[in-house]
Amino acid sequence: MRLVWPILLALLASGCPYPNHRQDLRLRALPEDPAERELAIEQTLGFPMEPGNGVELVQNGRVFDVIEQEIRAARSSIHIASYIWRPGIPSDRLLLALRERAPGVQCRVIVDPLGSVNFEVVAPVLADAGCDVRIYRPYQGAVTSLDATRIRARMHRKMVIRDGEVALTGGFGIWRSWLGNGDAPETWRDTNVRVRGPVVRGMQIAFAQNWQESGGGFLPPESFPELAPAGNARACFVASTGHRFLSQASRMWLLSIAAAKHRLWIANSYFLPSEAISDMLILKAREGVDVRVLVPGRYHDVGPVLAAQRASYARLLEGGVRIYEYEISMMHSKTLVADDTLSVVGSTNLDPLALNHTDEGSVMVEDPVLAEELAAAFEQDLTHSAEVHWDGWKRRGLLQKLREQLPWFIGDFL
Protein backbone atom coordinates (compact mmCIF):
# COMPACT_ATOMS: atom_id res chain seq x y z
CA MET A 1 0.00 0.00 0.00
CA ARG A 2 3.06 2.24 -0.45
CA LEU A 3 2.77 5.29 1.84
CA VAL A 4 -0.64 4.44 3.25
CA TRP A 5 0.13 2.00 6.04
CA PRO A 6 3.44 3.51 7.20
CA ILE A 7 1.60 6.77 7.85
CA LEU A 8 -1.32 5.09 9.59
CA LEU A 9 1.07 3.01 11.68
CA ALA A 10 2.93 6.08 12.83
CA LEU A 11 -0.39 7.57 13.89
CA LEU A 12 -1.36 4.41 15.71
CA ALA A 13 1.96 4.36 17.50
CA SER A 14 1.98 7.96 18.63
CA GLY A 15 -0.82 10.23 17.48
CA CYS A 16 -3.94 8.09 17.94
CA PRO A 17 -4.09 7.38 21.67
CA TYR A 18 -7.32 6.12 23.11
CA PRO A 19 -9.15 8.69 25.22
CA ASN A 20 -9.32 8.16 28.95
CA HIS A 21 -11.64 5.19 29.40
CA ARG A 22 -12.22 5.64 33.11
CA GLN A 23 -15.59 7.18 32.22
CA ASP A 24 -16.30 4.84 29.29
CA LEU A 25 -19.34 2.58 29.19
CA ARG A 26 -19.13 0.04 31.97
CA LEU A 27 -21.85 -2.29 30.80
CA ARG A 28 -21.88 -5.66 32.50
CA ALA A 29 -24.81 -7.56 31.01
CA LEU A 30 -28.03 -7.09 29.09
CA PRO A 31 -31.43 -7.72 30.73
CA GLU A 32 -32.90 -11.19 30.37
CA ASP A 33 -36.41 -9.98 29.54
CA PRO A 34 -36.69 -9.58 25.72
CA ALA A 35 -38.52 -6.24 25.90
CA GLU A 36 -36.03 -4.83 28.40
CA ARG A 37 -33.17 -6.17 26.30
CA GLU A 38 -34.47 -4.38 23.20
CA LEU A 39 -34.83 -1.17 25.20
CA ALA A 40 -31.28 -1.53 26.51
CA ILE A 41 -29.95 -1.81 22.96
CA GLU A 42 -31.90 1.25 21.87
CA GLN A 43 -30.67 3.24 24.88
CA THR A 44 -27.06 2.45 24.00
CA LEU A 45 -27.14 2.95 20.23
CA GLY A 46 -29.93 5.51 20.01
CA PHE A 47 -32.04 3.39 17.65
CA PRO A 48 -33.74 -0.02 17.88
CA MET A 49 -33.07 -3.31 16.16
CA GLU A 50 -35.89 -3.69 13.66
CA PRO A 51 -37.64 -6.98 12.85
CA GLY A 52 -38.33 -8.46 9.43
CA ASN A 53 -34.88 -8.75 7.88
CA GLY A 54 -33.31 -11.43 5.73
CA VAL A 55 -29.59 -11.98 6.26
CA GLU A 56 -27.25 -14.12 4.15
CA LEU A 57 -23.63 -14.92 4.98
CA VAL A 58 -21.23 -14.18 2.08
CA GLN A 59 -17.65 -15.33 2.58
CA ASN A 60 -14.38 -14.70 0.76
CA GLY A 61 -14.30 -14.37 -3.03
CA ARG A 62 -18.00 -15.10 -3.43
CA VAL A 63 -18.54 -11.45 -2.56
CA PHE A 64 -17.82 -10.48 -6.18
CA ASP A 65 -20.42 -12.93 -7.47
CA VAL A 66 -22.98 -11.31 -5.17
CA ILE A 67 -22.04 -7.76 -6.17
CA GLU A 68 -22.33 -8.70 -9.83
CA GLN A 69 -25.75 -10.25 -9.19
CA GLU A 70 -27.01 -7.10 -7.53
CA ILE A 71 -25.67 -4.81 -10.25
CA ARG A 72 -27.40 -6.88 -12.92
CA ALA A 73 -30.62 -7.07 -10.87
CA ALA A 74 -30.79 -3.30 -10.30
CA ARG A 75 -33.81 -1.46 -11.70
CA SER A 76 -33.42 2.05 -10.26
CA SER A 77 -30.03 2.50 -8.54
CA ILE A 78 -26.78 0.89 -7.53
CA HIS A 79 -24.70 2.61 -4.83
CA ILE A 80 -21.15 1.54 -4.00
CA ALA A 81 -18.96 2.90 -1.19
CA SER A 82 -15.55 1.31 -0.84
CA TYR A 83 -12.39 2.11 1.06
CA ILE A 84 -10.40 0.04 -1.45
CA TRP A 85 -11.03 -0.03 -5.20
CA ARG A 86 -7.96 -0.78 -7.27
CA PRO A 87 -7.38 -1.96 -10.83
CA GLY A 88 -7.42 -5.72 -11.38
CA ILE A 89 -9.67 -8.71 -12.03
CA PRO A 90 -12.39 -7.88 -9.45
CA SER A 91 -12.56 -4.30 -10.70
CA ASP A 92 -12.81 -5.44 -14.33
CA ARG A 93 -15.68 -7.80 -13.44
CA LEU A 94 -17.67 -5.05 -11.75
CA LEU A 95 -16.92 -2.51 -14.47
CA LEU A 96 -18.32 -4.90 -17.08
CA ALA A 97 -21.46 -5.53 -15.00
CA LEU A 98 -21.95 -1.78 -14.49
CA ARG A 99 -21.54 -1.13 -18.20
CA GLU A 100 -24.19 -3.78 -18.93
CA ARG A 101 -26.65 -2.73 -16.21
CA ALA A 102 -30.29 -2.13 -17.09
CA PRO A 103 -31.16 1.16 -18.84
CA GLY A 104 -32.01 4.01 -16.50
CA VAL A 105 -30.24 2.55 -13.45
CA GLN A 106 -28.42 5.36 -11.63
CA CYS A 107 -24.91 4.41 -10.51
CA ARG A 108 -23.21 6.34 -7.71
CA VAL A 109 -19.73 5.42 -6.45
CA ILE A 110 -17.70 6.78 -3.52
CA VAL A 111 -14.12 5.69 -2.85
CA ASP A 112 -11.57 6.73 -0.29
CA PRO A 113 -8.32 7.93 -1.87
CA LEU A 114 -6.13 6.57 0.91
CA GLY A 115 -7.11 2.96 0.26
CA SER A 116 -7.92 3.18 -3.44
CA VAL A 117 -4.40 3.21 -4.86
CA ASN A 118 -4.30 3.79 -8.64
CA PHE A 119 -8.03 4.51 -8.74
CA GLU A 120 -7.30 7.14 -11.37
CA VAL A 121 -7.12 4.20 -13.80
CA VAL A 122 -10.61 3.02 -12.82
CA ALA A 123 -12.43 6.35 -12.51
CA PRO A 124 -12.62 7.24 -16.23
CA VAL A 125 -13.93 3.77 -17.07
CA LEU A 126 -16.68 4.18 -14.47
CA ALA A 127 -17.49 7.62 -15.85
CA ASP A 128 -17.63 6.23 -19.38
CA ALA A 129 -20.13 3.65 -18.12
CA GLY A 130 -22.36 6.49 -16.90
CA CYS A 131 -21.49 6.28 -13.19
CA ASP A 132 -21.26 9.37 -10.99
CA VAL A 133 -17.93 8.93 -9.19
CA ARG A 134 -16.92 10.84 -6.06
CA ILE A 135 -13.69 10.87 -4.07
CA TYR A 136 -14.23 11.10 -0.34
CA ARG A 137 -12.25 13.92 1.28
CA PRO A 138 -9.73 14.14 -1.57
CA TYR A 139 -6.16 15.23 -0.99
CA GLN A 140 -4.89 18.45 -2.47
CA GLY A 141 -1.39 17.04 -2.69
CA ALA A 142 0.62 13.87 -2.18
CA VAL A 143 0.37 12.04 1.13
CA THR A 144 3.88 12.68 2.39
CA SER A 145 3.48 13.96 5.96
CA LEU A 146 1.73 12.99 9.15
CA ASP A 147 -1.26 15.25 8.65
CA ALA A 148 -3.43 13.74 11.37
CA THR A 149 -6.74 15.23 10.26
CA ARG A 150 -6.34 14.27 6.61
CA ILE A 151 -5.18 10.74 7.28
CA ARG A 152 -7.25 9.61 10.25
CA ALA A 153 -10.63 10.88 9.05
CA ARG A 154 -11.20 8.38 6.26
CA MET A 155 -14.20 6.42 4.97
CA HIS A 156 -13.50 2.78 5.75
CA ARG A 157 -17.02 1.57 4.91
CA LYS A 158 -17.70 -1.18 2.37
CA MET A 159 -21.28 -1.07 1.06
CA VAL A 160 -23.20 -2.02 -2.06
CA ILE A 161 -26.89 -1.02 -2.07
CA ARG A 162 -29.27 -2.05 -4.82
CA ASP A 163 -32.55 -0.14 -5.40
CA GLY A 164 -32.62 0.76 -1.69
CA GLU A 165 -33.89 -2.79 -1.06
CA VAL A 166 -30.86 -5.10 -0.88
CA ALA A 167 -27.44 -4.30 0.57
CA LEU A 168 -24.06 -5.90 1.17
CA THR A 169 -21.48 -4.99 3.78
CA GLY A 170 -18.48 -6.55 5.46
CA GLY A 171 -14.72 -6.42 5.20
CA PHE A 172 -14.31 -6.76 1.44
CA GLY A 173 -12.30 -4.50 -0.84
CA ILE A 174 -12.40 -4.39 -4.62
CA TRP A 175 -8.99 -5.86 -5.29
CA ARG A 176 -7.22 -9.17 -5.91
CA SER A 177 -6.64 -9.93 -2.20
CA TRP A 178 -10.34 -10.76 -1.87
CA LEU A 179 -10.38 -13.42 -4.59
CA GLY A 180 -10.30 -17.09 -3.60
CA ASN A 181 -11.23 -18.79 -0.35
CA GLY A 182 -8.89 -17.39 2.27
CA ASP A 183 -6.82 -20.56 2.19
CA ALA A 184 -3.55 -19.33 0.62
CA PRO A 185 -1.20 -16.45 1.46
CA GLU A 186 -2.33 -14.31 -1.47
CA THR A 187 -6.09 -14.75 -0.81
CA TRP A 188 -7.48 -13.09 2.30
CA ARG A 189 -10.04 -14.61 4.66
CA ASP A 190 -13.05 -12.28 4.97
CA THR A 191 -16.71 -12.20 5.96
CA ASN A 192 -19.66 -10.19 4.62
CA VAL A 193 -23.47 -10.26 4.74
CA ARG A 194 -26.20 -9.53 2.21
CA VAL A 195 -29.29 -8.08 3.86
CA ARG A 196 -32.89 -7.38 2.83
CA GLY A 197 -35.60 -5.59 4.76
CA PRO A 198 -35.81 -2.51 7.01
CA VAL A 199 -32.09 -2.58 7.94
CA VAL A 200 -31.20 -1.51 4.40
CA ARG A 201 -32.58 1.98 5.04
CA GLY A 202 -29.86 2.67 7.62
CA MET A 203 -27.20 1.68 5.12
CA GLN A 204 -28.72 3.92 2.45
CA ILE A 205 -28.74 6.85 4.87
CA ALA A 206 -25.08 6.25 5.69
CA PHE A 207 -24.30 6.23 1.97
CA ALA A 208 -26.32 9.42 1.47
CA GLN A 209 -24.35 11.22 4.17
CA ASN A 210 -21.01 10.21 2.64
CA TRP A 211 -22.40 11.15 -0.79
CA GLN A 212 -23.33 14.64 0.36
CA GLU A 213 -19.93 15.20 1.92
CA SER A 214 -18.34 14.06 -1.35
CA GLY A 215 -20.17 16.76 -3.28
CA GLY A 216 -23.32 14.87 -4.26
CA GLY A 217 -26.87 16.07 -3.80
CA PHE A 218 -29.85 14.51 -2.06
CA LEU A 219 -30.68 11.01 -3.18
CA PRO A 220 -34.07 10.82 -4.96
CA PRO A 221 -37.16 9.45 -3.19
CA GLU A 222 -36.97 6.14 -5.08
CA SER A 223 -33.71 5.45 -3.23
CA PHE A 224 -35.79 5.06 -0.04
CA PRO A 225 -38.65 2.70 -0.92
CA GLU A 226 -41.04 1.19 1.60
CA LEU A 227 -39.32 -1.96 2.83
CA ALA A 228 -41.53 -4.98 3.39
CA PRO A 229 -40.46 -7.75 5.80
CA ALA A 230 -37.92 -10.03 4.14
CA GLY A 231 -37.06 -12.49 6.91
CA ASN A 232 -37.13 -13.27 10.61
CA ALA A 233 -34.00 -11.46 11.80
CA ARG A 234 -33.93 -8.38 13.98
CA ALA A 235 -31.17 -6.07 12.81
CA CYS A 236 -29.73 -2.57 12.71
CA PHE A 237 -26.90 -0.91 10.85
CA VAL A 238 -24.43 0.81 13.15
CA ALA A 239 -22.85 3.66 11.21
CA SER A 240 -19.95 5.18 13.08
CA THR A 241 -17.94 8.33 12.40
CA GLY A 242 -15.02 9.93 14.19
CA HIS A 243 -15.75 10.91 17.77
CA ARG A 244 -13.55 12.51 20.38
CA PHE A 245 -14.90 10.48 23.28
CA LEU A 246 -17.24 7.55 22.61
CA SER A 247 -18.12 6.60 19.03
CA GLN A 248 -20.94 4.38 17.87
CA ALA A 249 -18.28 1.79 17.02
CA SER A 250 -17.18 1.63 20.66
CA ARG A 251 -20.78 1.50 21.85
CA MET A 252 -21.54 -1.36 19.47
CA TRP A 253 -18.59 -3.48 20.55
CA LEU A 254 -19.13 -2.88 24.27
CA LEU A 255 -22.85 -3.61 23.96
CA SER A 256 -22.26 -6.80 21.97
CA ILE A 257 -19.67 -8.08 24.43
CA ALA A 258 -21.97 -7.31 27.36
CA ALA A 259 -24.68 -9.42 25.73
CA ALA A 260 -22.72 -12.68 26.06
CA LYS A 261 -23.76 -15.17 28.71
CA HIS A 262 -21.96 -18.35 27.63
CA ARG A 263 -20.19 -17.78 24.28
CA LEU A 264 -18.28 -14.80 22.87
CA TRP A 265 -16.32 -15.47 19.68
CA ILE A 266 -14.66 -12.51 17.95
CA ALA A 267 -12.68 -12.40 14.70
CA ASN A 268 -10.91 -9.11 14.04
CA SER A 269 -8.18 -8.20 11.60
CA TYR A 270 -6.60 -5.24 13.40
CA PHE A 271 -6.93 -6.14 17.05
CA LEU A 272 -5.71 -3.31 19.29
CA PRO A 273 -8.54 -3.15 21.84
CA SER A 274 -9.13 -0.21 24.12
CA GLU A 275 -8.80 -0.56 27.87
CA ALA A 276 -12.58 -0.65 28.26
CA ILE A 277 -12.99 -3.41 25.67
CA SER A 278 -10.13 -5.44 27.17
CA ASP A 279 -11.71 -5.05 30.61
CA MET A 280 -15.02 -6.34 29.26
CA LEU A 281 -13.42 -9.36 27.57
CA ILE A 282 -11.60 -10.31 30.77
CA LEU A 283 -14.74 -9.78 32.86
CA LYS A 284 -16.71 -12.14 30.61
CA ALA A 285 -13.97 -14.78 30.73
CA ARG A 286 -13.88 -14.63 34.52
CA GLU A 287 -17.67 -15.01 34.58
CA GLY A 288 -17.28 -18.34 32.78
CA VAL A 289 -18.10 -17.16 29.25
CA ASP A 290 -16.17 -18.96 26.49
CA VAL A 291 -14.26 -15.93 25.17
CA ARG A 292 -12.17 -16.55 22.06
CA VAL A 293 -10.50 -14.04 19.77
CA LEU A 294 -9.26 -14.92 16.28
CA VAL A 295 -6.66 -12.58 14.78
CA PRO A 296 -4.21 -12.63 11.85
CA GLY A 297 -0.93 -14.43 12.34
CA ARG A 298 2.23 -14.67 10.26
CA TYR A 299 0.52 -13.49 7.06
CA HIS A 300 -0.59 -10.20 8.57
CA ASP A 301 -0.43 -7.54 5.85
CA VAL A 302 1.20 -4.98 8.19
CA GLY A 303 4.05 -6.27 10.33
CA PRO A 304 4.15 -3.41 12.88
CA VAL A 305 0.40 -3.80 13.51
CA LEU A 306 0.98 -7.50 14.17
CA ALA A 307 3.63 -6.54 16.72
CA ALA A 308 1.26 -4.08 18.40
CA GLN A 309 -1.51 -6.69 18.32
CA ARG A 310 0.71 -9.23 20.08
CA ALA A 311 1.58 -6.65 22.71
CA SER A 312 -2.08 -6.77 23.80
CA TYR A 313 -2.08 -10.53 24.44
CA ALA A 314 -0.47 -10.87 27.86
CA ARG A 315 -3.18 -9.19 29.94
CA LEU A 316 -5.99 -10.89 28.02
CA LEU A 317 -4.43 -14.35 28.25
CA GLU A 318 -3.80 -13.92 31.98
CA GLY A 319 -7.46 -12.93 32.34
CA GLY A 320 -8.71 -16.13 30.68
CA VAL A 321 -9.33 -14.93 27.12
CA ARG A 322 -8.32 -17.50 24.49
CA ILE A 323 -6.47 -16.08 21.47
CA TYR A 324 -5.84 -17.77 18.12
CA GLU A 325 -3.71 -16.65 15.17
CA TYR A 326 -4.88 -17.55 11.66
CA GLU A 327 -1.94 -19.22 9.93
CA ILE A 328 -2.70 -19.75 6.23
CA SER A 329 -3.52 -16.23 4.97
CA MET A 330 -4.41 -12.73 6.11
CA MET A 331 -7.53 -12.94 8.29
CA HIS A 332 -9.50 -9.77 7.51
CA SER A 333 -12.95 -10.50 9.04
CA LYS A 334 -14.61 -8.24 11.61
CA THR A 335 -17.24 -10.45 13.26
CA LEU A 336 -18.71 -11.33 16.64
CA VAL A 337 -21.00 -14.11 17.85
CA ALA A 338 -22.53 -13.77 21.32
CA ASP A 339 -24.37 -16.85 22.60
CA ASP A 340 -26.77 -18.38 20.07
CA THR A 341 -28.45 -15.30 18.61
CA LEU A 342 -26.46 -12.05 18.43
CA SER A 343 -23.97 -11.42 15.60
CA VAL A 344 -21.96 -8.52 14.23
CA VAL A 345 -20.53 -8.34 10.70
CA GLY A 346 -19.05 -5.28 9.03
CA SER A 347 -16.02 -3.06 8.46
CA THR A 348 -15.40 -2.07 12.09
CA ASN A 349 -12.04 -3.12 13.49
CA LEU A 350 -10.96 -3.06 17.12
CA ASP A 351 -8.20 -0.50 16.71
CA PRO A 352 -7.87 3.23 17.53
CA LEU A 353 -8.66 4.34 13.96
CA ALA A 354 -11.91 2.38 13.68
CA LEU A 355 -13.03 3.16 17.22
CA ASN A 356 -12.25 6.88 17.16
CA HIS A 357 -11.63 8.33 13.72
CA THR A 358 -12.86 6.56 10.58
CA ASP A 359 -16.32 6.20 9.05
CA GLU A 360 -17.34 2.58 9.68
CA GLY A 361 -20.42 0.41 9.34
CA SER A 362 -21.50 -2.94 10.75
CA VAL A 363 -24.74 -4.88 10.92
CA MET A 364 -25.90 -6.09 14.33
CA VAL A 365 -28.23 -9.05 13.95
CA GLU A 366 -30.33 -11.15 16.29
CA ASP A 367 -30.92 -14.36 14.36
CA PRO A 368 -30.06 -17.93 15.42
CA VAL A 369 -29.42 -19.06 11.85
CA LEU A 370 -26.77 -16.43 11.13
CA ALA A 371 -25.21 -16.94 14.57
CA GLU A 372 -24.88 -20.66 13.93
CA GLU A 373 -23.39 -20.09 10.47
CA LEU A 374 -20.85 -17.63 11.83
CA ALA A 375 -20.00 -19.98 14.70
CA ALA A 376 -19.44 -22.85 12.25
CA ALA A 377 -17.20 -20.63 10.11
CA PHE A 378 -15.29 -19.57 13.23
CA GLU A 379 -14.72 -23.18 14.24
CA GLN A 380 -13.52 -23.99 10.73
CA ASP A 381 -11.11 -21.07 10.88
CA LEU A 382 -9.72 -22.40 14.16
CA THR A 383 -8.60 -25.56 12.33
CA HIS A 384 -6.24 -23.30 10.37
CA SER A 385 -5.10 -21.40 13.45
CA ALA A 386 -2.66 -21.78 16.32
CA GLU A 387 -3.73 -21.00 19.87
CA VAL A 388 -1.54 -18.61 21.82
CA HIS A 389 -0.86 -20.17 25.23
CA TRP A 390 -0.34 -18.09 28.33
CA ASP A 391 2.62 -20.06 29.73
CA GLY A 392 4.63 -19.66 26.54
CA TRP A 393 3.62 -16.04 26.15
CA LYS A 394 4.53 -15.29 29.75
CA ARG A 395 8.00 -16.76 29.25
CA ARG A 396 8.36 -14.77 26.03
CA GLY A 397 7.42 -11.55 27.83
CA LEU A 398 9.88 -12.22 30.66
CA LEU A 399 12.69 -12.91 28.19
CA GLN A 400 11.93 -9.69 26.37
CA LYS A 401 12.10 -7.72 29.62
CA LEU A 402 15.38 -9.47 30.44
CA ARG A 403 16.84 -8.55 27.05
CA GLU A 404 15.91 -4.91 27.62
CA GLN A 405 17.51 -4.79 31.06
CA LEU A 406 20.76 -6.67 30.39
CA PRO A 407 23.76 -5.38 28.43
CA TRP A 408 23.45 -6.02 24.70
CA PHE A 409 26.21 -8.67 24.60
CA ILE A 410 24.32 -10.79 27.15
CA GLY A 411 20.80 -10.02 26.02
CA ASP A 412 21.51 -11.10 22.47
CA PHE A 413 22.13 -14.67 23.65
CA LEU A 414 18.60 -14.98 25.09
Secondary structure, 3 states (H helix, E strand, C coil): CCCHHHHHHHHHHHHCCCCCHHHCCCCCCCCCCHHHHHHHHHHHHCCCCEEEEEEEEEECCHHHHHHHHHHHHCCCEEEEEECCECCCHHHHHHHHHHHCCCCCCEEEEEECCCCCCCHHHHHHHHHHCCEEEEECCCCCCCCCCCCHHHHHCCECCEEEEECCCEEEEECCCECHHHCCCCCECCECECEEEEEECCHHHHHHHHHHHHHHHCCCCCCCHHHCCCCCCCCCEEEEEEEECCCCCCCHHHHHHHHHHHCCCCEEEEEECCECCCHHHHHHHHHHHHCCCEEEEEEECCCCCCHHHHHHHHHCHHHHHHCCCEEEEECCCCECCEEEEECCCEEEEECCCECHHHHHCCEEEEEEEECHHHHHHHHHHHHHHHCCEEEECHHHHHHHHHHHHHHHHCCHHHHCCC
